[in-house]
Amino acid sequence: MFKILAQINKLILPSFTKQRLDISKANKWQMAIIGYRYYVTTRALG
């Protein structure tokens, strides 16, 4: 399930690394998206 969710996230959610976002200057919603993507990715790999 997490592998499918990770693929959907890759298509829908923005990639902040491509935008070269500085983590220390990220908004709360950007940090929430980063955390969510990290959680889904780690579950998909494990």
mmCIF entry with sequence, helices, sheets and N, C-alpha, C, O atoms, coordinates in Angstrom:
data_MODEL
# 
_entry.id   MODEL 
# 
_entity.id                         1 
_entity.type                       polymer 
_entity.pdbx_number_of_molecules   1 
# 
_entity_poly.entity_id                      1 
_entity_poly.type                           'polypeptide(L)' 
_entity_poly.nstd_linkage                   no 
_entity_poly.nstd_monomer                   no 
_entity_poly.pdbx_seq_one_letter_code       MFKILAQINKLILPSFTKQRLDISKANKWQMAIIGYRYYVTTRALG 
_entity_poly.pdbx_seq_one_letter_code_can   MFKILAQINKLILPSFTKQRLDISKANKWQMAIIGYRYYVTTRALG 
_entity_poly.pdbx_strand_id                 A 
# 
loop_
_entity_poly_seq.entity_id 
_entity_poly_seq.num 
_entity_poly_seq.mon_id 
_entity_poly_seq.hetero 
1 1  MET n 
1 2  PHE n 
1 3  LYS n 
1 4  ILE n 
1 5  LEU n 
1 6  ALA n 
1 7  GLN n 
1 8  ILE n 
1 9  ASN n 
1 10 LYS n 
1 11 LEU n 
1 12 ILE n 
1 13 LEU n 
1 14 PRO n 
1 15 SER n 
1 16 PHE n 
1 17 THR n 
1 18 LYS n 
1 19 GLN n 
1 20 ARG n 
1 21 LEU n 
1 22 ASP n 
1 23 ILE n 
1 24 SER n 
1 25 LYS n 
1 26 ALA n 
1 27 ASN n 
1 28 LYS n 
1 29 TRP n 
1 30 GLN n 
1 31 MET n 
1 32 ALA n 
1 33 ILE n 
1 34 ILE n 
1 35 GLY n 
1 36 TYR n 
1 37 ARG n 
1 38 TYR n 
1 39 TYR n 
1 40 VAL n 
1 41 THR n 
1 42 THR n 
1 43 ARG n 
1 44 ALA n 
1 45 LEU n 
1 46 GLY n 
# 
_struct_asym.id          A 
_struct_asym.entity_id   1 
# 
loop_
_struct_conf.conf_type_id 
_struct_conf.id 
_struct_conf.pdbx_PDB_helix_id 
_struct_conf.beg_label_comp_id 
_struct_conf.beg_label_asym_id 
_struct_conf.beg_label_seq_id 
_struct_conf.pdbx_beg_PDB_ins_code 
_struct_conf.end_label_comp_id 
_struct_conf.end_label_asym_id 
_struct_conf.end_label_seq_id 
_struct_conf.pdbx_end_PDB_ins_code 
_struct_conf.beg_auth_comp_id 
_struct_conf.beg_auth_asym_id 
_struct_conf.beg_auth_seq_id 
_struct_conf.end_auth_comp_id 
_struct_conf.end_auth_asym_id 
_struct_conf.end_auth_seq_id 
_struct_conf.pdbx_PDB_helix_class 
_struct_conf.details 
_struct_conf.pdbx_PDB_helix_length 
HELX_P HELX_P1 AA1 PHE A 2  ? ILE A 12 ? PHE A 2  ILE A 12 1 ? 11 
HELX_P HELX_P2 AA2 ILE A 23 ? LYS A 25 ? ILE A 23 LYS A 25 5 ? 3  
HELX_P HELX_P3 AA3 LYS A 28 ? LEU A 45 ? LYS A 28 LEU A 45 1 ? 18 
# 
_struct_conf_type.id          HELX_P 
_struct_conf_type.criteria    ? 
_struct_conf_type.reference   ? 
# 
loop_
_atom_site.group_PDB 
_atom_site.id 
_atom_site.type_symbol 
_atom_site.label_atom_id 
_atom_site.label_alt_id 
_atom_site.label_comp_id 
_atom_site.label_asym_id 
_atom_site.label_entity_id 
_atom_site.label_seq_id 
_atom_site.pdbx_PDB_ins_code 
_atom_site.Cartn_x 
_atom_site.Cartn_y 
_atom_site.Cartn_z 
_atom_site.occupancy 
_atom_site.B_iso_or_equiv 
_atom_site.pdbx_formal_charge 
_atom_site.auth_seq_id 
_atom_site.auth_comp_id 
_atom_site.auth_asym_id 
_atom_site.auth_atom_id 
_atom_site.pdbx_PDB_model_num 
ATOM 1   N N  . MET A 1 1  ? 0.819  -1.194 0.000  1.00 0.00 ? 1  MET A N  1 
ATOM 2   C CA . MET A 1 1  ? 0.000  0.000  0.000  1.00 0.00 ? 1  MET A CA 1 
ATOM 3   C C  . MET A 1 1  ? 0.866  1.261  0.000  1.00 0.00 ? 1  MET A C  1 
ATOM 4   O O  . MET A 1 1  ? 0.559  2.227  -0.699 1.00 0.00 ? 1  MET A O  1 
ATOM 5   N N  . PHE A 1 2  ? 1.938  1.253  0.777  1.00 0.00 ? 2  PHE A N  1 
ATOM 6   C CA . PHE A 1 2  ? 2.778  2.441  0.855  1.00 0.00 ? 2  PHE A CA 1 
ATOM 7   C C  . PHE A 1 2  ? 3.546  2.689  -0.443 1.00 0.00 ? 2  PHE A C  1 
ATOM 8   O O  . PHE A 1 2  ? 3.863  3.835  -0.761 1.00 0.00 ? 2  PHE A O  1 
ATOM 9   N N  . LYS A 1 3  ? 3.847  1.634  -1.193 1.00 0.00 ? 3  LYS A N  1 
ATOM 10  C CA . LYS A 1 3  ? 4.534  1.824  -2.468 1.00 0.00 ? 3  LYS A CA 1 
ATOM 11  C C  . LYS A 1 3  ? 3.643  2.564  -3.451 1.00 0.00 ? 3  LYS A C  1 
ATOM 12  O O  . LYS A 1 3  ? 4.110  3.439  -4.181 1.00 0.00 ? 3  LYS A O  1 
ATOM 13  N N  . ILE A 1 4  ? 2.369  2.219  -3.473 1.00 0.00 ? 4  ILE A N  1 
ATOM 14  C CA . ILE A 1 4  ? 1.415  2.914  -4.344 1.00 0.00 ? 4  ILE A CA 1 
ATOM 15  C C  . ILE A 1 4  ? 1.247  4.357  -3.888 1.00 0.00 ? 4  ILE A C  1 
ATOM 16  O O  . ILE A 1 4  ? 1.222  5.275  -4.707 1.00 0.00 ? 4  ILE A O  1 
ATOM 17  N N  . LEU A 1 5  ? 1.131  4.554  -2.576 1.00 0.00 ? 5  LEU A N  1 
ATOM 18  C CA . LEU A 1 5  ? 0.987  5.897  -2.024 1.00 0.00 ? 5  LEU A CA 1 
ATOM 19  C C  . LEU A 1 5  ? 2.217  6.749  -2.316 1.00 0.00 ? 5  LEU A C  1 
ATOM 20  O O  . LEU A 1 5  ? 2.089  7.946  -2.572 1.00 0.00 ? 5  LEU A O  1 
ATOM 21  N N  . ALA A 1 6  ? 3.397  6.155  -2.281 1.00 0.00 ? 6  ALA A N  1 
ATOM 22  C CA . ALA A 1 6  ? 4.630  6.887  -2.589 1.00 0.00 ? 6  ALA A CA 1 
ATOM 23  C C  . ALA A 1 6  ? 4.645  7.330  -4.053 1.00 0.00 ? 6  ALA A C  1 
ATOM 24  O O  . ALA A 1 6  ? 5.095  8.435  -4.355 1.00 0.00 ? 6  ALA A O  1 
ATOM 25  N N  . GLN A 1 7  ? 4.162  6.488  -4.957 1.00 0.00 ? 7  GLN A N  1 
ATOM 26  C CA . GLN A 1 7  ? 4.099  6.860  -6.372 1.00 0.00 ? 7  GLN A CA 1 
ATOM 27  C C  . GLN A 1 7  ? 3.109  8.003  -6.593 1.00 0.00 ? 7  GLN A C  1 
ATOM 28  O O  . GLN A 1 7  ? 3.377  8.914  -7.376 1.00 0.00 ? 7  GLN A O  1 
ATOM 29  N N  . ILE A 1 8  ? 1.976  7.957  -5.911 1.00 0.00 ? 8  ILE A N  1 
ATOM 30  C CA . ILE A 1 8  ? 0.983  9.036  -6.023 1.00 0.00 ? 8  ILE A CA 1 
ATOM 31  C C  . ILE A 1 8  ? 1.561  10.336 -5.481 1.00 0.00 ? 8  ILE A C  1 
ATOM 32  O O  . ILE A 1 8  ? 1.374  11.394 -6.081 1.00 0.00 ? 8  ILE A O  1 
ATOM 33  N N  . ASN A 1 9  ? 2.260  10.268 -4.353 1.00 0.00 ? 9  ASN A N  1 
ATOM 34  C CA . ASN A 1 9  ? 2.889  11.459 -3.781 1.00 0.00 ? 9  ASN A CA 1 
ATOM 35  C C  . ASN A 1 9  ? 3.910  12.061 -4.735 1.00 0.00 ? 9  ASN A C  1 
ATOM 36  O O  . ASN A 1 9  ? 4.021  13.281 -4.854 1.00 0.00 ? 9  ASN A O  1 
ATOM 37  N N  . LYS A 1 10 ? 4.646  11.205 -5.407 1.00 0.00 ? 10 LYS A N  1 
ATOM 38  C CA . LYS A 1 10 ? 5.672  11.675 -6.346 1.00 0.00 ? 10 LYS A CA 1 
ATOM 39  C C  . LYS A 1 10 ? 5.032  12.470 -7.479 1.00 0.00 ? 10 LYS A C  1 
ATOM 40  O O  . LYS A 1 10 ? 5.608  13.448 -7.956 1.00 0.00 ? 10 LYS A O  1 
ATOM 41  N N  . LEU A 1 11 ? 3.854  12.057 -7.906 1.00 0.00 ? 11 LEU A N  1 
ATOM 42  C CA . LEU A 1 11 ? 3.174  12.744 -8.996 1.00 0.00 ? 11 LEU A CA 1 
ATOM 43  C C  . LEU A 1 11 ? 2.472  14.026 -8.544 1.00 0.00 ? 11 LEU A C  1 
ATOM 44  O O  . LEU A 1 11 ? 2.470  15.024 -9.265 1.00 0.00 ? 11 LEU A O  1 
ATOM 45  N N  . ILE A 1 12 ? 1.880  13.994 -7.354 1.00 0.00 ? 12 ILE A N  1 
ATOM 46  C CA . ILE A 1 12 ? 1.011  15.089 -6.925 1.00 0.00 ? 12 ILE A CA 1 
ATOM 47  C C  . ILE A 1 12 ? 1.744  16.161 -6.119 1.00 0.00 ? 12 ILE A C  1 
ATOM 48  O O  . ILE A 1 12 ? 1.638  17.350 -6.418 1.00 0.00 ? 12 ILE A O  1 
ATOM 49  N N  . LEU A 1 13 ? 2.480  15.738 -5.105 1.00 0.00 ? 13 LEU A N  1 
ATOM 50  C CA . LEU A 1 13 ? 3.089  16.697 -4.189 1.00 0.00 ? 13 LEU A CA 1 
ATOM 51  C C  . LEU A 1 13 ? 4.355  17.316 -4.785 1.00 0.00 ? 13 LEU A C  1 
ATOM 52  O O  . LEU A 1 13 ? 5.066  16.670 -5.554 1.00 0.00 ? 13 LEU A O  1 
ATOM 53  N N  . PRO A 1 14 ? 4.629  18.572 -4.423 1.00 0.00 ? 14 PRO A N  1 
ATOM 54  C CA . PRO A 1 14 ? 5.827  19.239 -4.967 1.00 0.00 ? 14 PRO A CA 1 
ATOM 55  C C  . PRO A 1 14 ? 7.101  18.666 -4.376 1.00 0.00 ? 14 PRO A C  1 
ATOM 56  O O  . PRO A 1 14 ? 7.120  18.208 -3.234 1.00 0.00 ? 14 PRO A O  1 
ATOM 57  N N  . SER A 1 15 ? 8.165  18.696 -5.164 1.00 0.00 ? 15 SER A N  1 
ATOM 58  C CA . SER A 1 15 ? 9.474  18.254 -4.697 1.00 0.00 ? 15 SER A CA 1 
ATOM 59  C C  . SER A 1 15 ? 10.270 19.486 -4.278 1.00 0.00 ? 15 SER A C  1 
ATOM 60  O O  . SER A 1 15 ? 10.655 20.301 -5.118 1.00 0.00 ? 15 SER A O  1 
ATOM 61  N N  . PHE A 1 16 ? 10.509 19.614 -2.996 1.00 0.00 ? 16 PHE A N  1 
ATOM 62  C CA . PHE A 1 16 ? 11.211 20.785 -2.490 1.00 0.00 ? 16 PHE A CA 1 
ATOM 63  C C  . PHE A 1 16 ? 12.708 20.707 -2.734 1.00 0.00 ? 16 PHE A C  1 
ATOM 64  O O  . PHE A 1 16 ? 13.383 21.736 -2.699 1.00 0.00 ? 16 PHE A O  1 
ATOM 65  N N  . THR A 1 17 ? 13.249 19.519 -2.978 1.00 0.00 ? 17 THR A N  1 
ATOM 66  C CA . THR A 1 17 ? 14.673 19.426 -3.276 1.00 0.00 ? 17 THR A CA 1 
ATOM 67  C C  . THR A 1 17 ? 14.956 19.975 -4.668 1.00 0.00 ? 17 THR A C  1 
ATOM 68  O O  . THR A 1 17 ? 16.008 20.572 -4.893 1.00 0.00 ? 17 THR A O  1 
ATOM 69  N N  . LYS A 1 18 ? 14.039 19.783 -5.597 1.00 0.00 ? 18 LYS A N  1 
ATOM 70  C CA . LYS A 1 18 ? 14.229 20.347 -6.936 1.00 0.00 ? 18 LYS A CA 1 
ATOM 71  C C  . LYS A 1 18 ? 14.106 21.866 -6.915 1.00 0.00 ? 18 LYS A C  1 
ATOM 72  O O  . LYS A 1 18 ? 14.710 22.556 -7.736 1.00 0.00 ? 18 LYS A O  1 
ATOM 73  N N  . GLN A 1 19 ? 13.313 22.387 -5.963 1.00 0.00 ? 19 GLN A N  1 
ATOM 74  C CA . GLN A 1 19 ? 13.151 23.830 -5.829 1.00 0.00 ? 19 GLN A CA 1 
ATOM 75  C C  . GLN A 1 19 ? 14.254 24.438 -4.965 1.00 0.00 ? 19 GLN A C  1 
ATOM 76  O O  . GLN A 1 19 ? 14.298 25.652 -4.766 1.00 0.00 ? 19 GLN A O  1 
ATOM 77  N N  . ARG A 1 20 ? 15.145 23.586 -4.454 1.00 0.00 ? 20 ARG A N  1 
ATOM 78  C CA . ARG A 1 20 ? 16.253 23.989 -3.585 1.00 0.00 ? 20 ARG A CA 1 
ATOM 79  C C  . ARG A 1 20 ? 15.765 24.783 -2.376 1.00 0.00 ? 20 ARG A C  1 
ATOM 80  O O  . ARG A 1 20 ? 16.279 25.859 -2.071 1.00 0.00 ? 20 ARG A O  1 
ATOM 81  N N  . LEU A 1 21 ? 14.760 24.228 -1.694 1.00 0.00 ? 21 LEU A N  1 
ATOM 82  C CA . LEU A 1 21 ? 14.203 24.836 -0.494 1.00 0.00 ? 21 LEU A CA 1 
ATOM 83  C C  . LEU A 1 21 ? 15.140 24.606 0.681  1.00 0.00 ? 21 LEU A C  1 
ATOM 84  O O  . LEU A 1 21 ? 15.583 23.484 0.927  1.00 0.00 ? 21 LEU A O  1 
ATOM 85  N N  . ASP A 1 22 ? 15.434 25.679 1.402  1.00 0.00 ? 22 ASP A N  1 
ATOM 86  C CA . ASP A 1 22 ? 16.233 25.570 2.620  1.00 0.00 ? 22 ASP A CA 1 
ATOM 87  C C  . ASP A 1 22 ? 15.308 25.111 3.743  1.00 0.00 ? 22 ASP A C  1 
ATOM 88  O O  . ASP A 1 22 ? 14.315 25.774 4.041  1.00 0.00 ? 22 ASP A O  1 
ATOM 89  N N  . ILE A 1 23 ? 15.627 23.993 4.359  1.00 0.00 ? 23 ILE A N  1 
ATOM 90  C CA . ILE A 1 23 ? 14.762 23.409 5.385  1.00 0.00 ? 23 ILE A CA 1 
ATOM 91  C C  . ILE A 1 23 ? 14.544 24.379 6.547  1.00 0.00 ? 23 ILE A C  1 
ATOM 92  O O  . ILE A 1 23 ? 13.448 24.440 7.104  1.00 0.00 ? 23 ILE A O  1 
ATOM 93  N N  . SER A 1 24 ? 15.572 25.131 6.914  1.00 0.00 ? 24 SER A N  1 
ATOM 94  C CA . SER A 1 24 ? 15.441 26.043 8.046  1.00 0.00 ? 24 SER A CA 1 
ATOM 95  C C  . SER A 1 24 ? 14.506 27.206 7.744  1.00 0.00 ? 24 SER A C  1 
ATOM 96  O O  . SER A 1 24 ? 14.032 27.867 8.668  1.00 0.00 ? 24 SER A O  1 
ATOM 97  N N  . LYS A 1 25 ? 14.231 27.468 6.467  1.00 0.00 ? 25 LYS A N  1 
ATOM 98  C CA . LYS A 1 25 ? 13.351 28.571 6.088  1.00 0.00 ? 25 LYS A CA 1 
ATOM 99  C C  . LYS A 1 25 ? 11.992 28.089 5.589  1.00 0.00 ? 25 LYS A C  1 
ATOM 100 O O  . LYS A 1 25 ? 11.221 28.878 5.042  1.00 0.00 ? 25 LYS A O  1 
ATOM 101 N N  . ALA A 1 26 ? 11.691 26.813 5.768  1.00 0.00 ? 26 ALA A N  1 
ATOM 102 C CA . ALA A 1 26 ? 10.433 26.244 5.279  1.00 0.00 ? 26 ALA A CA 1 
ATOM 103 C C  . ALA A 1 26 ? 9.265  26.649 6.173  1.00 0.00 ? 26 ALA A C  1 
ATOM 104 O O  . ALA A 1 26 ? 9.409  26.793 7.387  1.00 0.00 ? 26 ALA A O  1 
ATOM 105 N N  . ASN A 1 27 ? 8.101  26.829 5.540  1.00 0.00 ? 27 ASN A N  1 
ATOM 106 C CA . ASN A 1 27 ? 6.875  27.123 6.276  1.00 0.00 ? 27 ASN A CA 1 
ATOM 107 C C  . ASN A 1 27 ? 6.407  25.866 6.996  1.00 0.00 ? 27 ASN A C  1 
ATOM 108 O O  . ASN A 1 27 ? 6.952  24.781 6.792  1.00 0.00 ? 27 ASN A O  1 
ATOM 109 N N  . LYS A 1 28 ? 5.382  26.026 7.847  1.00 0.00 ? 28 LYS A N  1 
ATOM 110 C CA . LYS A 1 28 ? 4.857  24.874 8.573  1.00 0.00 ? 28 LYS A CA 1 
ATOM 111 C C  . LYS A 1 28 ? 4.218  23.870 7.631  1.00 0.00 ? 28 LYS A C  1 
ATOM 112 O O  . LYS A 1 28 ? 4.358  22.663 7.826  1.00 0.00 ? 28 LYS A O  1 
ATOM 113 N N  . TRP A 1 29 ? 3.515  24.355 6.608  1.00 0.00 ? 29 TRP A N  1 
ATOM 114 C CA . TRP A 1 29 ? 2.869  23.417 5.675  1.00 0.00 ? 29 TRP A CA 1 
ATOM 115 C C  . TRP A 1 29 ? 3.909  22.704 4.827  1.00 0.00 ? 29 TRP A C  1 
ATOM 116 O O  . TRP A 1 29 ? 3.709  21.547 4.455  1.00 0.00 ? 29 TRP A O  1 
ATOM 117 N N  . GLN A 1 30 ? 5.017  23.371 4.514  1.00 0.00 ? 30 GLN A N  1 
ATOM 118 C CA . GLN A 1 30 ? 6.087  22.724 3.764  1.00 0.00 ? 30 GLN A CA 1 
ATOM 119 C C  . GLN A 1 30 ? 6.758  21.655 4.619  1.00 0.00 ? 30 GLN A C  1 
ATOM 120 O O  . GLN A 1 30 ? 7.096  20.582 4.120  1.00 0.00 ? 30 GLN A O  1 
ATOM 121 N N  . MET A 1 31 ? 6.953  21.940 5.899  1.00 0.00 ? 31 MET A N  1 
ATOM 122 C CA . MET A 1 31 ? 7.538  20.954 6.803  1.00 0.00 ? 31 MET A CA 1 
ATOM 123 C C  . MET A 1 31 ? 6.593  19.761 6.979  1.00 0.00 ? 31 MET A C  1 
ATOM 124 O O  . MET A 1 31 ? 7.045  18.622 7.104  1.00 0.00 ? 31 MET A O  1 
ATOM 125 N N  . ALA A 1 32 ? 5.290  20.023 6.990  1.00 0.00 ? 32 ALA A N  1 
ATOM 126 C CA . ALA A 1 32 ? 4.318  18.938 7.099  1.00 0.00 ? 32 ALA A CA 1 
ATOM 127 C C  . ALA A 1 32 ? 4.377  18.028 5.879  1.00 0.00 ? 32 ALA A C  1 
ATOM 128 O O  . ALA A 1 32 ? 4.309  16.807 6.017  1.00 0.00 ? 32 ALA A O  1 
ATOM 129 N N  . ILE A 1 33 ? 4.501  18.603 4.694  1.00 0.00 ? 33 ILE A N  1 
ATOM 130 C CA . ILE A 1 33 ? 4.603  17.811 3.465  1.00 0.00 ? 33 ILE A CA 1 
ATOM 131 C C  . ILE A 1 33 ? 5.899  17.014 3.454  1.00 0.00 ? 33 ILE A C  1 
ATOM 132 O O  . ILE A 1 33 ? 5.908  15.846 3.065  1.00 0.00 ? 33 ILE A O  1 
ATOM 133 N N  . ILE A 1 34 ? 6.983  17.632 3.876  1.00 0.00 ? 34 ILE A N  1 
ATOM 134 C CA . ILE A 1 34 ? 8.273  16.935 3.931  1.00 0.00 ? 34 ILE A CA 1 
ATOM 135 C C  . ILE A 1 34 ? 8.197  15.759 4.893  1.00 0.00 ? 34 ILE A C  1 
ATOM 136 O O  . ILE A 1 34 ? 8.669  14.667 4.580  1.00 0.00 ? 34 ILE A O  1 
ATOM 137 N N  . GLY A 1 35 ? 7.611  15.975 6.049  1.00 0.00 ? 35 GLY A N  1 
ATOM 138 C CA . GLY A 1 35 ? 7.470  14.901 7.032  1.00 0.00 ? 35 GLY A CA 1 
ATOM 139 C C  . GLY A 1 35 ? 6.586  13.775 6.537  1.00 0.00 ? 35 GLY A C  1 
ATOM 140 O O  . GLY A 1 35 ? 6.893  12.600 6.740  1.00 0.00 ? 35 GLY A O  1 
ATOM 141 N N  . TYR A 1 36 ? 5.490  14.133 5.890  1.00 0.00 ? 36 TYR A N  1 
ATOM 142 C CA . TYR A 1 36 ? 4.575  13.132 5.349  1.00 0.00 ? 36 TYR A CA 1 
ATOM 143 C C  . TYR A 1 36 ? 5.251  12.307 4.265  1.00 0.00 ? 36 TYR A C  1 
ATOM 144 O O  . TYR A 1 36 ? 5.133  11.082 4.254  1.00 0.00 ? 36 TYR A O  1 
ATOM 145 N N  . ARG A 1 37 ? 5.958  12.968 3.355  1.00 0.00 ? 37 ARG A N  1 
ATOM 146 C CA . ARG A 1 37 ? 6.651  12.243 2.287  1.00 0.00 ? 37 ARG A CA 1 
ATOM 147 C C  . ARG A 1 37 ? 7.739  11.340 2.853  1.00 0.00 ? 37 ARG A C  1 
ATOM 148 O O  . ARG A 1 37 ? 7.939  10.229 2.361  1.00 0.00 ? 37 ARG A O  1 
ATOM 149 N N  . TYR A 1 38 ? 8.443  11.804 3.880  1.00 0.00 ? 38 TYR A N  1 
ATOM 150 C CA . TYR A 1 38 ? 9.472  10.985 4.528  1.00 0.00 ? 38 TYR A CA 1 
ATOM 151 C C  . TYR A 1 38 ? 8.856  9.745  5.155  1.00 0.00 ? 38 TYR A C  1 
ATOM 152 O O  . TYR A 1 38 ? 9.381  8.643  5.002  1.00 0.00 ? 38 TYR A O  1 
ATOM 153 N N  . TYR A 1 39 ? 7.736  9.921  5.863  1.00 0.00 ? 39 TYR A N  1 
ATOM 154 C CA . TYR A 1 39 ? 7.058  8.790  6.506  1.00 0.00 ? 39 TYR A CA 1 
ATOM 155 C C  . TYR A 1 39 ? 6.628  7.756  5.485  1.00 0.00 ? 39 TYR A C  1 
ATOM 156 O O  . TYR A 1 39 ? 6.870  6.564  5.673  1.00 0.00 ? 39 TYR A O  1 
ATOM 157 N N  . VAL A 1 40 ? 5.997  8.192  4.409  1.00 0.00 ? 40 VAL A N  1 
ATOM 158 C CA . VAL A 1 40 ? 5.507  7.268  3.388  1.00 0.00 ? 40 VAL A CA 1 
ATOM 159 C C  . VAL A 1 40 ? 6.678  6.570  2.695  1.00 0.00 ? 40 VAL A C  1 
ATOM 160 O O  . VAL A 1 40 ? 6.612  5.368  2.434  1.00 0.00 ? 40 VAL A O  1 
ATOM 161 N N  . THR A 1 41 ? 7.744  7.308  2.396  1.00 0.00 ? 41 THR A N  1 
ATOM 162 C CA . THR A 1 41 ? 8.886  6.724  1.711  1.00 0.00 ? 41 THR A CA 1 
ATOM 163 C C  . THR A 1 41 ? 9.573  5.671  2.573  1.00 0.00 ? 41 THR A C  1 
ATOM 164 O O  . THR A 1 41 ? 9.936  4.606  2.072  1.00 0.00 ? 41 THR A O  1 
ATOM 165 N N  . THR A 1 42 ? 9.758  5.952  3.861  1.00 0.00 ? 42 THR A N  1 
ATOM 166 C CA . THR A 1 42 ? 10.408 4.970  4.729  1.00 0.00 ? 42 THR A CA 1 
ATOM 167 C C  . THR A 1 42 ? 9.543  3.718  4.890  1.00 0.00 ? 42 THR A C  1 
ATOM 168 O O  . THR A 1 42 ? 10.070 2.608  4.965  1.00 0.00 ? 42 THR A O  1 
ATOM 169 N N  . ARG A 1 43 ? 8.240  3.886  4.942  1.00 0.00 ? 43 ARG A N  1 
ATOM 170 C CA . ARG A 1 43 ? 7.347  2.719  5.050  1.00 0.00 ? 43 ARG A CA 1 
ATOM 171 C C  . ARG A 1 43 ? 7.338  1.925  3.748  1.00 0.00 ? 43 ARG A C  1 
ATOM 172 O O  . ARG A 1 43 ? 7.224  0.700  3.776  1.00 0.00 ? 43 ARG A O  1 
ATOM 173 N N  . ALA A 1 44 ? 7.456  2.599  2.616  1.00 0.00 ? 44 ALA A N  1 
ATOM 174 C CA . ALA A 1 44 ? 7.461  1.908  1.332  1.00 0.00 ? 44 ALA A CA 1 
ATOM 175 C C  . ALA A 1 44 ? 8.750  1.098  1.146  1.00 0.00 ? 44 ALA A C  1 
ATOM 176 O O  . ALA A 1 44 ? 8.733  0.030  0.534  1.00 0.00 ? 44 ALA A O  1 
ATOM 177 N N  . LEU A 1 45 ? 9.854  1.605  1.670  1.00 0.00 ? 45 LEU A N  1 
ATOM 178 C CA . LEU A 1 45 ? 11.128 0.914  1.521  1.00 0.00 ? 45 LEU A CA 1 
ATOM 179 C C  . LEU A 1 45 ? 11.286 -0.233 2.526  1.00 0.00 ? 45 LEU A C  1 
ATOM 180 O O  . LEU A 1 45 ? 12.013 -1.192 2.269  1.00 0.00 ? 45 LEU A O  1 
ATOM 181 N N  . GLY A 1 46 ? 10.610 -0.129 3.654  1.00 0.00 ? 46 GLY A N  1 
ATOM 182 C CA . GLY A 1 46 ? 10.794 -1.115 4.723  1.00 0.00 ? 46 GLY A CA 1 
ATOM 183 C C  . GLY A 1 46 ? 9.863  -2.209 4.655  1.00 0.00 ? 46 GLY A C  1 
ATOM 184 O O  . GLY A 1 46 ? 9.905  -3.109 5.493  1.00 0.00 ? 46 GLY A O  1 
# 
